[in-house]
């Protein structure tokens, strides 16, 4: 199959798109066209908060390896969950029913950012009993 349209026609189509998504090196990147210059500028694919955060809170959670635990109840705009750097094993986070097979694995020292309205939406289970998660949240 060949493209029977002219290269200039294709360029017009591409330039008329307001947001362009590309997949490059396994990551999705978003570009928006600057209406003044006509240049494509890279944009963050992380959702923006609807309002600036007023304060930052944090707490630690000791995670079991025998049953999933639920993070404590804190309303938030966004949260960061850190597998404590002194831990020696992975901790999996996710929704209800999280397991190593269906959770997001966090290596020691790794952080995951989530845009959820409450920290208690996150459940966790550890590879090694008694390891710690540090949770920072913005309200």
C-alpha positions as CSV (number, residue, x, y, z in Angstrom):
1,X,0.0,0.0,0.0
2,X,1.4,3.4,-0.9
3,X,0.6,6.9,0.2
4,X,-1.1,8.7,-2.8
5,X,-1.3,12.0,-0.9
6,X,1.4,14.7,-1.3
7,X,4.0,15.2,1.4
8,X,2.7,18.8,1.8
9,X,-0.8,17.6,2.4
10,X,0.4,15.2,5.1
11,X,2.3,18.1,6.7
12,X,-0.8,20.2,6.8
13,X,-2.7,17.4,8.5
14,X,0.0,16.9,11.1
15,X,0.4,20.6,11.8
16,X,-3.4,21.0,12.3
17,X,-3.3,18.6,15.2
18,X,-3.3,20.4,18.6
19,X,-1.8,17.6,20.6
20,X,0.5,14.9,19.2
21,X,1.3,11.7,21.0
22,X,4.4,9.8,20.1
23,X,5.7,6.5,21.4
24,X,9.4,6.7,21.7
25,X,11.7,4.3,23.5
26,X,8.7,2.7,25.3
27,X,7.4,5.9,26.7
28,X,4.4,8.1,25.6
29,X,5.4,11.7,25.1
30,X,2.9,14.5,24.5
31,X,3.6,17.5,22.4
32,X,1.5,20.6,22.0
33,X,1.7,23.1,19.1
34,X,2.6,26.6,20.2
35,X,0.0,28.8,18.4
36,X,2.4,31.8,18.2
37,X,5.6,30.1,16.9
38,X,4.1,27.0,15.3
39,X,6.7,24.8,17.1
40,X,5.9,21.6,18.8
41,X,6.8,21.7,22.6
42,X,7.0,18.7,24.8
43,X,4.3,18.6,27.5
44,X,4.1,16.6,30.8
45,X,1.8,13.6,30.6
46,X,1.3,13.8,34.4
47,X,-2.1,15.3,35.1
48,X,-2.0,18.8,36.6
49,X,-3.6,19.5,39.9
50,X,-6.8,21.6,39.6
51,X,-5.6,23.8,42.4
52,X,-2.3,24.3,44.1
53,X,-1.6,22.2,47.2
54,X,-2.0,24.0,50.5
55,X,0.1,21.7,52.6
56,X,2.2,18.6,52.7
57,X,1.7,15.7,55.1
58,X,3.5,12.4,55.5
59,X,3.4,9.2,57.4
60,X,5.1,5.8,57.6
61,X,3.5,2.4,57.2
62,X,4.9,-0.9,58.3
63,X,3.9,-3.5,55.7
64,X,3.2,-7.2,56.3
65,X,4.1,-10.0,53.9
66,X,1.2,-12.2,55.0
67,X,-1.8,-10.0,54.2
68,X,-2.3,-6.8,52.3
69,X,-2.5,-3.6,54.3
70,X,-4.4,-0.4,53.6
71,X,-2.8,3.0,53.9
72,X,-4.4,5.3,56.5
73,X,-7.1,7.7,55.6
74,X,-5.9,11.1,54.4
75,X,-7.6,13.2,51.7
76,X,-5.2,14.5,49.1
77,X,-4.6,15.8,45.6
78,X,-1.6,13.7,44.9
79,X,0.7,11.4,46.8
80,X,4.2,9.9,46.6
81,X,4.9,6.5,48.0
82,X,8.5,5.5,48.8
83,X,9.8,2.1,49.5
84,X,12.2,3.1,52.4
85,X,15.8,3.0,51.2
86,X,16.8,0.9,54.2
87,X,14.4,-1.9,53.2
88,X,15.9,-5.0,51.6
89,X,12.9,-6.3,49.6
90,X,10.2,-5.2,47.2
91,X,6.8,-3.8,48.3
92,X,3.8,-4.1,45.9
93,X,1.2,-1.4,45.9
94,X,-2.2,-1.3,44.2
95,X,-5.9,-1.5,44.9
96,X,-7.8,-4.0,47.0
97,X,-6.5,-7.5,46.3
98,X,-2.9,-6.4,45.6
99,X,-0.4,-9.3,45.3
100,X,3.0,-9.6,43.8
101,X,1.3,-10.8,40.6
102,X,-1.0,-7.8,40.2
103,X,0.7,-4.9,42.1
104,X,3.2,-2.3,41.2
105,X,6.6,-3.4,42.5
106,X,8.7,-0.8,44.3
107,X,12.3,-1.6,44.9
108,X,14.0,-0.2,48.0
109,X,14.4,3.5,47.4
110,X,11.9,3.7,44.5
111,X,9.1,6.2,44.5
112,X,5.7,6.0,42.8
113,X,3.6,9.1,42.4
114,X,-0.2,8.7,42.3
115,X,-3.0,11.3,41.7
116,X,-5.8,9.9,44.0
117,X,-8.2,11.7,46.3
118,X,-7.4,9.6,49.4
119,X,-4.3,7.7,50.5
120,X,-6.6,4.8,51.7
121,X,-7.2,3.8,48.1
122,X,-3.8,2.2,48.2
123,X,-3.1,-1.3,49.5
124,X,0.3,-2.8,50.0
125,X,2.0,-6.1,50.6
126,X,5.7,-6.7,51.3
127,X,8.2,-9.3,50.1
128,X,9.8,-9.3,53.6
129,X,7.7,-8.8,56.7
130,X,7.9,-5.5,58.6
131,X,9.4,-3.3,55.9
132,X,8.4,0.4,55.7
133,X,6.7,2.6,53.2
134,X,6.9,6.4,53.5
135,X,3.9,8.3,52.1
136,X,3.9,12.0,51.4
137,X,0.6,13.6,50.3
138,X,-0.4,17.1,49.2
139,X,-3.7,18.6,50.3
